[in-house]
Amino acid sequence: MTVLAVLIVLLVLAFMLFSASVKVVQEYERGVVFRLGRLMGPRGPGLILLVPMVERMRRVDLRIITLDVPSQECISKDNVTLKVNAVIYFKIVGVNESVVNVLNFQVATLQIAQTTLRNVIGQSLLDELLSDRERINLRLQTIIDEQTEPWGVKVTLVEVKDVELPAGMQRAMARQAEAERERRAKVINADGEFQASQRLAEAGRVLAEVPTTMQLRFLQTLSEVLSSPNNNTVIAFPLPLEIRGIMPQGPLLGEAVPAAPLPSPSGETSSSSDGNGSGPEPDTP
């Protein structure tokens, strides 16, 4: 029984030494090995053999890490209070630096991102933040990447997710947008009136050069009006002056009709001699 117990203890110690000396590192990981506290460099992926009680290993993930930056209350350059949150995508490119130079690279990157976000928003106008978001994102990425480079961290992308404005500022922006829409509508209306006046002027010049076009235009309009069903419209057809030669002559519209001569007391009709409607002067004895 004593020999069996010793064998069992030896097997347990051997298994513990084996598990402590044999490590498996995945393809997306690297193992940073320390020998008696001295950095020996990264190893992996695959099977790694360590000297028991002498070497130890720390795993580092090389995949892209997504870090959510909490909402930060900032004051923009034009003194507008707003809340901004963002998301950061980064990965480890220096395995040794991420272990030796910083205690926890994720916490350190998050703190740098929060302070950088507040600083960049404080140096930007509200209109720039709303309309030029790509430039703000690129500026954030550049600053954060410069700060985290000694830690072996490479920032690949920074995106501002949401900008929360005060209710008063939202109403002011809504009024501004409404005024801008009204201005555009007035400009478009005035432009349409100007173009219509130009077309009418061109049409007037064409009609003045070719008078028959007026008659063709009238006939076209008349055809459009009469083609509608249940039409009770009274149409006044204009008569060209050129056809007066083939019709009985009559007074034109607006001409005075000559009055008929009045009969004299003797039964004879008096005639006008001077065109003023007065009769002949009586003979003097």
C-alpha positions in Angstrom: 0.0 0.0 0.0 2.9 2.4 0.7 4.5 1.7 -2.6 1.1 2.2 -4.4 0.6 5.5 -2.6 4.1 6.7 -3.6 3.4 5.7 -7.2 0.2 7.7 -7.2 1.9 10.7 -5.8 4.6 10.5 -8.4 2.1 10.2 -11.2 0.2 13.3 -9.9 3.5 15.2 -9.7 4.4 14.1 -13.2 1.1 15.1 -14.6 1.3 18.6 -12.9 4.8 19.1 -14.3 3.7 18.0 -17.7 0.7 20.3 -17.7 2.9 23.2 -16.5 5.6 22.6 -19.2 3.4 21.8 -22.2 1.2 24.7 -23.6 -0.9 24.9 -26.7 -1.1 28.4 -28.3 -3.9 29.1 -30.8 -3.3 30.6 -34.3 -4.7 34.0 -33.2 -2.6 34.0 -30.0 1.0 34.5 -29.1 2.7 33.4 -25.9 5.2 35.8 -24.2 7.7 33.6 -22.2 9.6 34.8 -19.1 12.5 32.8 -17.8 13.2 33.6 -14.1 11.6 37.0 -14.7 13.6 37.8 -17.9 11.7 38.3 -21.2 12.5 35.6 -23.7 10.2 36.8 -26.5 7.0 35.5 -28.1 6.3 31.9 -29.0 3.6 30.1 -31.0 1.3 29.3 -32.4 1.3 25.5 -31.8 2.8 23.4 -29.0 5.2 25.2 -26.6 7.4 23.4 -24.0 8.3 25.3 -20.9 10.8 24.5 -18.2 8.8 23.8 -15.1 9.3 26.2 -12.2 11.6 28.3 -14.3 9.6 29.7 -17.2 6.1 31.1 -17.3 4.0 32.2 -20.2 1.4 34.9 -20.8 -1.1 34.7 -23.7 -1.8 37.7 -25.9 -4.7 37.8 -28.3 -3.9 39.2 -31.8 -7.5 39.6 -33.0 -9.1 43.0 -33.4 -10.6 44.2 -30.2 -13.7 46.4 -30.1 -13.8 48.9 -27.3 -16.9 51.0 -26.5 -16.2 54.5 -25.2 -18.9 55.6 -22.8 -20.9 58.8 -23.5 -18.8 61.8 -22.6 -20.3 65.2 -21.8 -18.3 67.8 -23.8 -18.5 71.5 -24.7 -17.8 72.3 -28.3 -15.8 75.2 -29.6 -19.0 77.3 -30.0 -20.0 76.7 -26.4 -22.7 74.0 -27.0 -23.0 71.3 -24.4 -23.5 67.8 -25.8 -22.9 64.2 -25.1 -20.8 62.1 -27.5 -19.9 58.4 -27.5 -17.6 56.4 -29.8 -16.3 53.0 -30.6 -12.6 52.0 -31.1 -11.2 49.1 -33.1 -7.6 48.1 -32.3 -5.2 45.2 -32.3 -1.9 44.1 -30.9 1.1 44.5 -33.2 3.8 44.5 -30.6 3.4 41.5 -28.3 6.3 42.2 -26.1 5.4 45.9 -25.6 1.8 45.1 -24.8 3.0 42.9 -21.8 6.1 44.8 -20.6 5.3 48.5 -21.2 1.7 48.6 -19.9 -0.1 46.8 -17.1 -3.5 46.5 -18.9 -3.5 47.8 -22.5 -7.3 47.7 -22.8 -7.9 49.9 -19.8 -5.1 52.3 -20.8 -6.5 52.5 -24.4 -10.0 53.2 -23.0 -8.8 56.1 -20.8 -6.8 57.6 -23.6 -9.8 57.4 -25.9 -12.1 59.2 -23.4 -9.7 62.1 -22.8 -8.9 62.4 -26.5 -12.6 62.4 -27.4 -13.3 65.3 -25.0 -10.3 67.3 -26.3 -11.2 66.9 -30.0 -14.9 67.8 -29.4 -13.8 70.8 -27.4 -11.7 72.0 -30.4 -14.4 71.5 -33.0 -17.6 73.4 -33.9 -21.0 71.8 -33.7 -21.5 72.1 -37.5 -18.2 70.3 -38.1 -19.1 67.5 -35.8 -22.5 67.0 -37.5 -21.4 67.5 -41.2 -17.7 66.6 -41.2 -17.8 63.4 -39.2 -15.1 61.6 -41.2 -12.5 64.3 -40.5 -13.3 64.1 -36.7 -13.0 60.3 -36.8 -9.6 60.4 -38.6 -8.3 63.0 -36.1 -9.4 60.8 -33.2 -7.7 57.8 -34.7 -4.4 59.6 -35.3 -4.2 61.0 -31.8 -5.1 57.8 -30.0 -2.8 55.7 -32.3 0.2 58.0 -31.4 -0.5 57.6 -27.7 -0.9 53.8 -27.8 2.0 53.1 -30.1 4.6 52.5 -27.3 2.2 49.8 -25.9 2.2 47.8 -29.1 -1.4 48.8 -29.9 -2.5 49.7 -33.4 -5.8 51.7 -33.6 -7.4 50.7 -36.9 -10.7 52.7 -36.7 -12.5 55.2 -34.5 -16.1 56.0 -35.1 -18.3 58.6 -33.3 -21.6 56.7 -32.9 -24.0 59.2 -31.4 -24.2 63.0 -30.7 -26.9 63.9 -28.2 -27.9 67.6 -28.3 -30.0 69.5 -25.8 -33.7 70.0 -26.5 -33.3 73.8 -26.9 -30.6 73.3 -29.5 -32.7 70.7 -31.4 -35.6 73.2 -31.6 -33.2 75.9 -32.8 -31.8 73.6 -35.5 -35.3 72.7 -36.6 -36.2 76.3 -37.0 -33.1 76.9 -39.0 -33.8 74.0 -41.2 -37.3 75.2 -41.8 -36.1 78.7 -42.7 -33.6 77.2 -45.1 -36.3 75.2 -46.8 -38.5 78.3 -47.2 -35.6 80.2 -48.6 -35.0 77.5 -51.2 -38.7 77.4 -52.1 -38.8 81.2 -52.7 -35.6 81.0 -54.8 -37.0 78.2 -56.8 -40.3 80.0 -57.3 -38.5 83.2 -58.4 -36.3 81.3 -60.7 -39.4 79.6 -62.3 -41.1 83.0 -62.8 -37.9 84.4 -64.4 -37.7 81.4 -66.8 -41.4 81.7 -67.6 -41.0 85.4 -68.4 -38.1 84.6 -70.7 -40.1 82.0 -72.5 -43.1 84.4 -72.9 -40.8 87.0 -74.3 -39.4 84.6 -76.9 -42.9 83.5 -77.8 -44.0 87.1 -78.2 -41.1 87.7 -80.6 -42.0 84.7 -82.6 -45.6 85.7 -82.8 -44.6 89.2 -83.9 -42.4 87.9 -86.7 -45.0 85.5 -88.1 -48.6 86.8 -87.5 -50.2 83.5 -88.7 -48.9 81.7 -85.7 -51.4 83.5 -83.5 -54.2 82.0 -85.5 -52.7 78.6 -85.3 -52.3 79.0 -81.5 -55.9 80.1 -81.2 -57.1 77.1 -83.2 -55.1 74.7 -81.0 -56.5 76.3 -77.9 -60.0 76.1 -79.3 -59.6 72.4 -80.1 -58.4 71.7 -76.5 -61.4 73.5 -75.0 -64.0 71.9 -77.3 -62.6 68.4 -76.9 -63.6 68.2 -73.2 -67.0 66.5 -72.6 -70.0 68.4 -71.3 -68.6 71.7 -72.4 -70.8 74.8 -72.3 -68.1 77.3 -73.0 -69.0 80.2 -75.4 -66.2 80.8 -77.8 -65.7 84.3 -79.5 -63.9 83.6 -82.8 -61.7 86.5 -83.8 -62.1 87.5 -87.5 -58.9 88.5 -89.3 -59.0 91.9 -91.0 -57.5 90.5 -94.2 -60.8 88.9 -95.2 -62.9 92.1 -95.0 -62.4 92.5 -98.7 -64.5 89.5 -99.5 -67.3 90.4 -97.1 -70.0 93.2 -97.2 -68.4 96.3 -96.0 -69.7 97.6 -92.7 -68.6 99.8 -89.9 -65.7 98.6 -87.9 -66.0 98.2 -84.2 -65.7 101.6 -82.6 -66.5 103.6 -85.8 -69.3 106.2 -85.7 -72.4 105.5 -87.9 -73.5 108.6 -89.9 -76.9 109.9 -89.0 -79.7 109.9 -91.5 -80.7 113.4 -93.0 -83.8 114.9 -91.4 -86.7 116.0 -93.7 -87.3 119.8 -94.1 -90.7 121.4 -93.4 -91.4 121.7 -97.2 -91.0 117.9 -97.6 -87.5 118.0 -99.1 -84.5 116.5 -97.5 -81.8 118.8 -96.4 -78.2 118.1 -97.3 -75.0 119.0 -95.5 -72.6 121.2 -97.3 -69.7 121.6 -94.9 -69.8 118.2 -93.3 -70.8 119.6 -89.9 -74.4 118.4 -90.1 -75.8 122.0 -90.6 -78.2 122.8 -93.5 -77.8 125.4 -96.3 -78.0 129.0 -95.2 -81.2 130.7 -96.3 -81.1 133.3 -99.2 -81.1 136.8 -98.0 -83.4 139.3 -99.9 
